[in-house]
Amino acid sequence: MRARGLEERTFFHVSDEPHKDQLERWQACKDMITPYLGNCRTLDACSDIEYAGKNEREYSVACEHKIKPFIEAGCRPLCTYFCCNPRFGNFPNRFMMQPLPRLIVLGASLWRYDIDLFLQWGFNFYNTFLSRREISPYGNTDCDTLYLSGDAFIVSPNYAGRSANMSIRLVAMREMWRLTRILYALEAKLGREAVTKILDDEGCTHFNEYPTEDGWMFDFINRLSEML
């Protein structure tokens, strides 16, 4: 990886949301691989700030509904994700049951908190839990009821073309990133304080605090675009 220039771009994942009774084993696993990592970094889903990485080489990724303590502590790098959770409380996600603006609005919080890294699961998991059996997402959208529909995939297989078909939720994620880029472009033009005030005036103040009126999201993006 070093010879190919990939060392600084490579992450090793050790564990997923370790709990208190797993910390000793988790640390032992980290200690075992660290001497061999060179300049690579570790990246673990870890939503308890008590167990978060202590340096910039250890990326701790907090679920969006548990990221507030990381924000308040000024943690860097600041990373977040969604997957099976959060399911409640108006937090953005991309389950099939949710309106698409609820996914797009995540872009505002990614800008507001200057998130360094965003993760999601999954892209094309077409199996039941623990991959015991293969399924088709056209007829089984929830991995045999284990996950909420759409959680495990955001593209569908194109069996004829041996490729993938985009879902409308993937299109919405593109709009989410477009909103983020618009806000960064506005920041370069107006300054961070001015753009923060625009979001505050709209009532778009946190991951789960934003307007929910029909049509608001697309009207808001259009108004931001006009400001540019």
KETIMAR-937390 format. One line per field, with one value per residue: residue number from 0; x, y, z of N, C-alpha, C in turn. Coordinates in steps of 0.2 Angstrom, whole numbers. Layout:
BEGIN
i <- (NUM|...);
n.c1 <- (X|...);
n.c2 <- (Y|...);
n.c3 <- (Z|...);
ca.c1 <- (X|...);
ca.c2 <- (Y|...);
ca.c3 <- (Z|...);
c.c1 <- (X|...);
c.c2 <- (Y|...);
c.c3 <- (Z|...);
//
This chain:
BEGIN
i <- (0|1|2|3|4|5|6|7|8|9|10|11|12|13|14|15|16|17|18|19|20|21|22|23|24|25|26|27|28|29|30|31|32|33|34|35|36|37|38|39|40|41|42|43|44|45|46|47|48|49|50|51|52|53|54|55|56|57|58|59|60|61|62|63|64|65|66|67|68|69|70|71|72|73|74|75|76|77|78|79|80|81|82|83|84|85|86|87|88|89|90|91|92|93|94|95|96|97|98|99|100|101|102|103|104|105|106|107|108|109|110|111|112|113|114|115|116|117|118|119|120|121|122|123|124|125|126|127|128|129|130|131|132|133|134|135|136|137|138|139|140|141|142|143|144|145|146|147|148|149|150|151|152|153|154|155|156|157|158|159|160|161|162|163|164|165|166|167|168|169|170|171|172|173|174|175|176|177|178|179|180|181|182|183|184|185|186|187|188|189|190|191|192|193|194|195|196|197|198|199|200|201|202|203|204|205|206|207|208|209|210|211|212|213|214|215|216|217|218|219|220|221|222|223|224|225|226|227);
n.c1 <- (4|10|19|11|5|-5|-6|-9|-22|-29|-39|-41|-53|-59|-69|-87|-96|-92|-96|-96|-92|-84|-73|-60|-56|-58|-48|-37|-37|-34|-22|-15|-14|-9|5|8|2|8|7|-7|-24|-36|-53|-68|-85|-91|-100|-100|-92|-83|-76|-70|-58|-41|-33|-28|-26|-35|-50|-66|-82|-97|-114|-127|-137|-131|-121|-119|-112|-99|-97|-99|-87|-78|-72|-60|-54|-71|-84|-98|-112|-126|-136|-144|-150|-152|-170|-180|-187|-185|-173|-161|-162|-162|-172|-185|-198|-197|-199|-191|-185|-181|-170|-162|-160|-150|-138|-137|-133|-121|-113|-115|-108|-96|-92|-80|-80|-92|-102|-111|-122|-131|-123|-125|-131|-137|-143|-149|-149|-132|-129|-134|-142|-145|-154|-167|-168|-179|-190|-188|-186|-180|-171|-177|-185|-177|-170|-175|-185|-175|-163|-152|-148|-145|-144|-150|-149|-145|-149|-149|-139|-128|-125|-129|-144|-149|-157|-171|-168|-155|-153|-158|-148|-138|-143|-142|-128|-126|-133|-124|-113|-117|-119|-106|-100|-107|-103|-89|-92|-100|-96|-94|-102|-113|-119|-123|-132|-142|-147|-151|-161|-170|-174|-167|-157|-151|-146|-159|-168|-177|-187|-203|-212|-222|-213|-204|-190|-185|-188|-180|-167|-167|-168|-155|-147|-149|-144|-131);
n.c2 <- (-6|6|8|10|22|22|21|32|33|23|13|4|-7|-11|-14|-13|-2|-4|-11|-8|-20|-26|-19|-22|-33|-27|-17|-25|-31|-20|-16|-27|-26|-13|-11|-15|-6|5|21|20|22|19|15|15|12|21|27|31|43|41|31|34|37|43|51|59|48|38|36|39|35|42|38|48|52|52|61|73|75|73|84|95|93|96|87|81|71|74|63|55|43|34|19|5|13|30|27|34|51|61|61|61|48|34|25|16|20|33|50|58|71|71|64|72|83|81|86|99|98|91|101|112|107|104|91|78|66|55|40|26|12|0|-4|-13|-25|-40|-51|-62|-60|-61|-66|-79|-83|-80|-66|-58|-41|-35|-42|-44|-33|-31|-40|-52|-47|-42|-29|-12|-8|-6|-2|-10|-9|2|3|-8|-24|-26|-38|-42|-34|-36|-27|-12|-4|12|18|28|34|34|44|55|55|60|73|77|78|88|99|101|105|117|125|126|133|144|148|152|163|172|170|160|163|171|161|152|159|160|146|145|155|148|138|127|119|108|90|84|94|104|112|104|106|103|104|112|109|109|121|129|124|130|143|145|142|153|163|161);
n.c3 <- (0|4|-7|-17|-14|-6|8|17|14|19|30|44|51|67|77|80|87|102|118|136|142|133|131|135|127|114|115|116|104|95|100|95|81|79|78|65|56|51|43|41|46|60|61|69|72|85|97|110|119|129|125|114|101|104|97|81|72|75|71|77|75|77|79|72|80|92|93|98|111|106|97|106|114|105|97|85|72|66|65|58|56|49|50|54|64|67|71|76|81|71|65|51|39|27|25|17|21|24|21|7|8|21|21|12|20|29|23|28|41|40|34|44|56|51|46|46|41|34|36|29|30|21|5|-5|0|-1|6|19|37|44|32|28|19|2|-6|-16|-18|-24|-20|-7|5|18|23|28|38|48|47|44|30|15|22|20|7|-7|-20|-33|-40|-57|-66|-79|-85|-77|-68|-58|-53|-50|-35|-30|-18|-18|-27|-20|-10|-17|-19|-6|-4|-14|-8|3|-3|-9|2|7|-3|-2|10|7|0|8|21|36|47|42|34|44|51|41|40|54|54|46|54|54|63|69|68|69|69|60|47|42|32|18|3|7|7|-6|-10|-2|-6|-19|-16|-9|-20|-28|-21|-23);
ca.c1 <- (0|14|22|6|3|-12|-6|-13|-29|-32|-42|-43|-59|-58|-75|-93|-100|-90|-99|-91|-89|-80|-68|-53|-55|-57|-41|-32|-36|-31|-15|-11|-13|-6|12|9|-2|12|3|-14|-28|-41|-59|-73|-91|-90|-104|-99|-86|-78|-72|-67|-50|-38|-28|-31|-25|-40|-56|-72|-88|-103|-121|-129|-141|-127|-114|-119|-106|-92|-97|-98|-80|-73|-68|-58|-59|-78|-87|-104|-115|-132|-137|-150|-152|-158|-176|-185|-184|-184|-166|-161|-160|-164|-177|-190|-204|-196|-199|-185|-182|-178|-163|-158|-158|-144|-133|-136|-129|-114|-110|-115|-103|-90|-91|-75|-82|-99|-102|-118|-123|-126|-124|-129|-132|-143|-143|-152|-144|-126|-128|-136|-146|-146|-161|-167|-171|-185|-195|-187|-182|-179|-167|-181|-188|-172|-169|-180|-184|-170|-157|-147|-146|-147|-144|-153|-146|-147|-147|-147|-133|-123|-123|-133|-149|-150|-164|-173|-165|-148|-154|-159|-142|-135|-146|-140|-122|-127|-135|-118|-108|-120|-118|-99|-99|-110|-98|-84|-94|-103|-93|-98|-107|-119|-123|-126|-138|-147|-149|-155|-168|-175|-176|-163|-152|-147|-148|-166|-172|-178|-194|-205|-218|-221|-210|-199|-183|-183|-188|-174|-161|-167|-166|-148|-144|-150|-139|-124);
ca.c2 <- (0|12|8|12|28|21|21|38|33|16|13|-3|-7|-16|-16|-10|0|-9|-9|-8|-26|-28|-14|-25|-37|-22|-14|-30|-32|-14|-16|-32|-24|-6|-11|-17|-2|11|27|19|24|14|18|11|15|21|32|33|48|39|26|37|37|48|55|59|42|34|39|36|37|42|38|55|54|52|64|79|76|74|91|99|92|99|81|80|72|73|58|52|38|31|13|3|18|31|26|39|57|65|61|59|42|33|20|17|22|40|55|59|77|69|62|77|89|79|90|105|97|90|108|116|104|103|84|76|59|52|33|23|5|-3|-2|-18|-31|-44|-57|-62|-58|-65|-69|-86|-85|-74|-64|-52|-35|-33|-45|-44|-27|-30|-45|-56|-43|-40|-22|-9|-9|-1|-1|-14|-7|9|1|-14|-28|-26|-45|-43|-30|-37|-20|-10|1|17|19|35|36|36|51|59|56|65|80|79|81|95|104|102|109|124|128|127|138|151|150|155|169|176|168|155|166|172|155|149|163|158|140|147|158|143|133|121|120|102|85|82|100|107|112|98|107|100|108|117|108|111|129|131|123|134|150|145|142|160|167|160);
ca.c3 <- (0|4|-13|-22|-12|-3|15|20|13|21|37|47|55|72|80|79|93|107|124|141|144|127|130|136|121|109|116|114|96|93|102|92|74|78|76|58|52|48|43|40|52|62|60|72|75|92|99|117|119|134|122|108|99|108|92|74|69|78|69|80|71|81|76|71|86|98|91|102|116|102|95|112|116|100|94|78|66|68|60|60|52|51|48|57|68|72|68|78|83|65|62|44|37|20|25|12|24|26|15|4|11|28|19|9|25|32|21|31|47|38|34|50|61|47|48|42|37|34|33|29|28|17|-2|-9|4|-4|10|26|43|44|25|28|12|-3|-7|-21|-14|-27|-16|1|6|25|25|32|43|53|46|41|22|12|26|18|0|-10|-27|-34|-45|-64|-67|-86|-87|-73|-65|-53|-54|-44|-32|-29|-12|-20|-30|-14|-7|-22|-17|1|-5|-17|-3|7|-7|-10|9|7|-8|1|15|4|-3|13|28|40|52|38|32|50|52|36|43|60|52|43|59|52|68|72|64|69|70|53|45|39|28|11|-2|10|6|-13|-11|2|-10|-24|-13|-8|-26|-31|-17|-26);
c.c1 <- (4|17|17|3|-4|-12|-10|-20|-33|-34|-43|-48|-58|-64|-80|-96|-98|-94|-94|-88|-85|-74|-61|-51|-54|-50|-36|-31|-33|-23|-11|-10|-9|1|13|5|2|8|-4|-17|-33|-48|-65|-79|-91|-94|-104|-92|-81|-73|-69|-60|-47|-33|-31|-30|-31|-47|-62|-78|-94|-110|-124|-134|-138|-121|-114|-113|-99|-92|-95|-90|-75|-69|-66|-53|-66|-81|-93|-107|-122|-132|-144|-154|-150|-165|-181|-182|-183|-177|-166|-159|-163|-168|-182|-196|-203|-197|-192|-181|-179|-171|-159|-156|-152|-138|-131|-132|-122|-110|-109|-109|-97|-88|-85|-76|-89|-99|-110|-117|-130|-128|-128|-129|-138|-143|-148|-147|-139|-125|-129|-139|-146|-153|-161|-171|-177|-191|-194|-182|-180|-175|-171|-183|-183|-170|-175|-179|-180|-164|-151|-144|-149|-146|-148|-150|-149|-145|-145|-141|-127|-120|-128|-138|-149|-157|-165|-170|-158|-148|-155|-153|-137|-137|-143|-133|-122|-128|-128|-113|-110|-118|-110|-97|-101|-105|-92|-85|-96|-99|-97|-103|-113|-123|-126|-132|-144|-151|-153|-161|-173|-177|-172|-157|-149|-150|-155|-170|-172|-185|-196|-211|-217|-218|-205|-192|-181|-184|-182|-168|-161|-165|-158|-144|-144|-145|-132|-123);
c.c2 <- (6|13|11|19|28|21|26|37|27|16|5|-3|-13|-19|-11|-8|-4|-6|-10|-14|-29|-24|-17|-29|-32|-19|-19|-31|-26|-14|-22|-30|-17|-7|-12|-12|4|17|26|21|18|18|13|15|15|28|34|37|45|34|28|37|44|53|55|53|37|38|35|39|36|42|45|57|54|56|71|80|76|81|96|99|94|93|82|74|70|69|56|47|37|24|10|8|25|30|31|46|62|65|58|52|40|27|21|20|30|44|57|66|76|66|68|82|87|84|96|104|95|96|111|113|103|96|82|70|57|45|31|16|4|-1|-7|-25|-35|-51|-56|-60|-64|-69|-77|-88|-79|-73|-59|-46|-32|-36|-46|-38|-26|-36|-50|-53|-41|-33|-19|-9|-4|0|-4|-13|-1|8|-6|-18|-27|-33|-46|-40|-32|-31|-18|-4|6|17|27|38|38|43|56|60|61|72|82|82|88|100|106|106|116|128|130|133|145|153|154|162|174|175|163|157|168|166|152|152|161|151|141|150|153|138|127|121|114|96|83|88|104|107|106|99|105|106|112|116|110|118|132|130|128|141|150|146|149|164|167|164);
c.c3 <- (0|-3|-18|-19|-8|5|19|19|15|28|38|52|60|75|79|85|99|114|130|143|138|126|130|130|115|109|114|107|93|94|97|84|74|76|69|54|49|48|42|47|54|62|63|73|82|95|106|118|124|131|116|107|102|103|85|70|70|76|73|77|75|77|77|77|93|97|95|107|112|99|101|115|111|97|87|77|69|63|63|55|53|47|50|61|65|68|70|79|77|63|55|43|30|20|20|15|25|20|13|7|18|27|17|15|29|30|25|38|46|37|40|55|57|48|43|38|39|32|33|28|26|9|-6|-6|3|0|16|31|43|37|25|22|8|-5|-13|-17|-18|-23|-9|2|13|27|30|38|49|53|43|33|19|16|23|11|-2|-17|-27|-40|-52|-67|-75|-88|-83|-70|-60|-55|-48|-41|-31|-23|-13|-23|-25|-10|-11|-20|-11|0|-9|-12|2|3|-9|-4|9|2|-6|6|12|1|3|20|31|44|48|36|38|51|47|38|49|59|49|48|58|57|71|67|64|71|63|51|41|34|21|6|1|8|-1|-14|-7|-3|-16|-22|-12|-15|-29|-27|-20|-32);
//
